[in-house]
Amino acid sequence: MKLGLEVLLSNAKMLKSLKGKRVGLVCHPASVDENLQHSLDLLSKKIKLSCAFGPQHGVRGDKQDNMIESPNFMDPVHKIPVFSLYGEVRRPTAEMMSHFDVVLFDLQDLGCRIYTFITTLLYMMEECAKLGKTVIILDRPNPAGRPVEGFRMLPGWESFVGAAPIPMRHGLTVGELALYFADFYQLDLDLQIIKMKGYSPEKGPGYGWDLKRPWVNPSPNAASLNMARAYSGTVLIEGTTLSEARGTTRALEIIGASDIDFQEVLVRMKKKAPQWMKGVTLRECFFEPTFHKHVGKLCHGFQFHTDGISYKHEQFKPFRLTALMLKVIREMHPKYPIYRDFAYEYVKDRLAFDVINGGPALKDWIENPKATPKDLDAALVKDEKSWIKERKKYLLY
């Protein structure tokens, strides 16, 4: 498999078309080739880079926790300005835009709607459309693959974790998403996609992720392919008082709490919706966060394992599993304070859990004692099928 970055670097005609132009680069720590060389270093040898942009967690990926802003700085090696798109602003300013004619977008995504890199993509596309600047996507794999799961975000729920009405697990690459954004928002934009070669998202065991390639964290807590696969479910826990295991070495692969019996939770989950337990192993475990929620307390929970022989790519339903867990906890503890009250990604007037979900439907299901797994499945399938149909025309592979 060849990444969009690698295709560009090996194509003299494409590189020549960038000669004489001021080129910006949106990148982060995972913007590397198969030899782990960074795109900033590789591209600067071939073309004139005039600036770089970093998304959430920064170009260097040094911001460990969520919602920690990054500053602008001057790159000490390449002597170009590096602008933060997760600092004083999240949308590139006119001054930032004045530094380039063409921008290359080379971010490794996780395939989940709330992962903010795709909102950064949309904002960059919108600003380039206004000013007649070119956007070139250096496409990369979606490590979560093609499966679709979750509610579509409702109109009016747009936020930095909700760029468009797509499901939580959308099943597109960044390049394909760019095509969708341009169409959905009717952007008059010079958009070019440098496709990957040999990308096979339906082929196991990697399902689009080449297992021979090293994994580089696109953000500090995205530590593995296993995390990327589970993320469309485990990210819901960010909006709760439970722990998504931040402050451990397996954040967003493990979920739990210091005051809940997760052995009982797992027993009830298997009894309530055994059909959703397929394709993955949920391993009961204990952990103690060194920071964040439940810090310093012994937590009981479980870890998602998509890294063993039990993994079935099409059967695995992380969104449904996490929803089921929360439903069981509500039944076990009717007065447990599940939902965390805080401003999530700059949204202050709505419950964080609903912002993450893209609407109130999931919380309503969890809180309705008469609602069944069959009810949730019917609502989700409706959204999932409509998206699968809509996304067809944007598929490049």
Buried (B, 14 or more C-beta within 10 A) or exposed (E): BBBBBBBBBEEEEBBEBBEEEBBBBBBBBBBBBBEEBBBBBBBBEBBEBBBBBBBBBBBEBEBBEBBBBBEBBEBEEBEBBBBBBBBEBBBBEEEBBEBBBBBBBBBBBBBBBBBBBBBBBBBBBBBBBEEEBBBBBBBBBBBBBBBBBBBBBBEEBBBBBBBBBBBBBBBBBBBBBBBBBBEBBEBEBEBBBBBBEEBBBEEEEBBBBBEEBEBBBBBBBBBBBBBBBBBBBBBBBBBBBBBBBBBBEBBBBBBBBBEBEBEEBBEBBBEBBEEBBEBBBBEEBEBBBEEBBBEEEEBBBBBBBBBEEBBEBEBBBBBBBBBBBBBBBBEEEEEBEBBBEEEBBEBEEBBBBBBBBBBBBBBEBBBEEEBEBEEBBEBBEEBBEBBBEBBEEBEEB
